[in-house]
Amino acid sequence: MEPATTFRVAIAGGGVAAVTAMMALADHSDGRLEVDLICPAGDFVLRPQLIGAPWGGPPLRTDLAALADEFGAHYRPTQLERIEAGACPVVTSDGLSKPYDAVLVATGATPAMAYPGVLTVGLGGLPDALARPGRGSVAVVVPPGTGWTLPAYQLALLVAATGEAGVRVVTTEPRPLEIFGTTASGRVADFLTSHGVDVESGRHVAPGSQEAAELADHVVALPTLHGPRIAGLPFDADGFIPVDEIQRVRGLGAIFAAGDVTAGSIKQGGLAAHQAERAAMAIARMAGMSPPQKFDPATLRGKLAIGNDELYLRRSLADADPASGRDALYQHSDADPGTASDRPLWKPAAAMLAWRLSRWLDDRRRALGGDPLSPIARPELPSAVMGTKTSELP
Ligand SMILES: Cc1cc2nc3c(=O)[nH]c(=O)nc-3n(C[C@H](O)[C@H](O)[C@H](O)COP(=O)(O)OP(=O)(O)OC[C@H]3O[C@@H](n4cnc5c(N)ncnc54)[C@H](O)[C@@H]3O)c2cc1C
């Protein structure tokens, strides 16, 4: 009998998209897939928990080598530098070149400071002062063009939990979290008001301007996001990779991309996972395997949580016409006006739902030492809402 041919896959990245694709490929594989996970960072980090650090400590993280091992992949602690496209694309990293049958690029977006001198989420830590009484006024600014604005509202809720007034979100959105539809957005507005957060909507604070720094005693901004401009791949004006409806890089047969690295306005973990599922299915088919024909349509999910109060938001997205170009991977489905509920609308009830990964993390919460479903890593600490420095707790 002929020996079965191995099909070699490189996944570049170690975030939600890369890990989801690795898990999905392990699920679809008939044993012939040989998967390398290429990432310079040794850990998967729960990025939504970056904003919760002053209240619940640093974000939860998990070792990528061990994770890869569990899913039958091989972890390569190096960086994707360049891809030489062709029938058998070659990935180069750390001076080494290796050919693969398929490549998935999931290297995320690069955050940049939108306003000079303003604290920026994801670029350095947030100060403990935000969690302390007597902190003064706080403005959380959403730069124009930000597709996923929820972290600004979650951060404002945490800051307002000290009980002091003067916390506001400044955003270009006409209504808070308008992306979930008008009805859900109304619920968000009520939730924010009841927890002491004001919203200044429809305000455009131009990137690069000094205006942001003068908005409050403490100003925190969301970052602007840029694509990594990987050599050998096409990219748009912002450096993001254009993909087709199965996540294939436009014009390149065996190269796929998923997550924040792709062109599209909504940079969000749930959608990154959705794209990774789609790419993994296409790669498995290329390898001659038979993954399921269909999977859930793209859905935007968001969770705001403070103390014992939670608000779950959900809205279906429709695939847009890929020919319409950048920003068009998804669009709102007119059929779904959006849903808001104070009860979980999905399981596990993660702030960032990537179902394979969220289930895996939820099952290991003890080993992780925190709550992987929450926007703060260790919400059981009283510091979560009382403003006590984590380091001062017994
Ligand atoms: C504060 C905050 C709150 C958020 N809240 C939510 C939320 O509530 N819900 C939600 O769905 N989303 C949320 N998001 C968005 C979500 O975190 C991102 O959309 C998601 O992480 C994107 O996943 P990704 O795998 O595409 O990229 P990333 O998570 O950015 O991962 C990219 C990976 O690629 C690696 N890498 C980079 N360059 C290279 C290279 N050259 N070679 C190899 N590897 C490389 C990086 O080390 C990293 O491991 C939030 C983000 C932030 C910052």
The ligand as a Gaussian input file, in Angstrom:
#p B3LYP/6-31G(d) Opt

LIG

0 1
 C       -8.033000      45.582000      25.406000
 C       -8.668000      44.725000      24.359000
 C       -9.938000      44.222000      24.580000
 C      -10.553000      43.399000      23.652000
 N      -11.788000      42.916000      23.890000
 C      -12.328000      42.008000      23.047000
 C      -13.563000      41.392000      23.344000
 O      -14.175000      41.651000      24.384000
 N      -14.072000      40.502000      22.462000
 C      -13.415000      40.188000      21.312000
 O      -13.903000      39.356000      20.549000
 N      -12.244000      40.776000      20.985000
 C      -11.694000      41.661000      21.828000
 N      -10.495000      42.261000      21.515000
 C       -9.889000      42.021000      20.192000
 C       -9.110000      40.735000      20.152000
 O       -8.196000      40.652000      21.212000
 C       -8.393000      40.639000      18.824000
 O       -9.298000      40.856000      17.780000
 C       -7.763000      39.280000      18.666000
 O       -6.764000      39.108000      19.634000
 C       -7.187000      39.099000      17.268000
 O       -6.628000      37.826000      17.207000
 P       -5.463000      37.497000      16.164000
 O       -5.084000      36.082000      16.440000
 O       -5.856000      37.893000      14.814000
 O       -4.258000      38.466000      16.547000
 P       -3.468000      38.629000      17.909000
 O       -4.278000      38.213000      19.067000
 O       -2.931000      40.011000      17.884000
 O       -2.278000      37.605000      17.788000
 C       -1.238000      37.803000      16.872000
 C       -0.152000      36.800000      17.196000
 O        0.835000      36.798000      16.161000
 C        2.124000      36.849000      16.730000
 N        2.992000      37.470000      15.730000
 C        3.127000      38.783000      15.435000
 N        4.007000      38.936000      14.423000
 C        4.413000      37.685000      14.076000
 C        5.305000      37.178000      13.072000
 N        5.933000      37.986000      12.225000
 N        5.494000      35.839000      12.997000
 C        4.830000      35.005000      13.826000
 N        3.973000      35.433000      14.784000
 C        3.775000      36.751000      14.900000
 C        1.928000      37.653000      18.006000
 O        2.976000      37.396000      18.917000
 C        0.581000      37.094000      18.492000
 O        0.788000      35.884000      19.165000
 C       -9.869000      43.093000      22.441000
 C       -8.575000      43.595000      22.211000
 C       -7.978000      44.392000      23.165000
 C       -6.575000      44.904000      22.920000

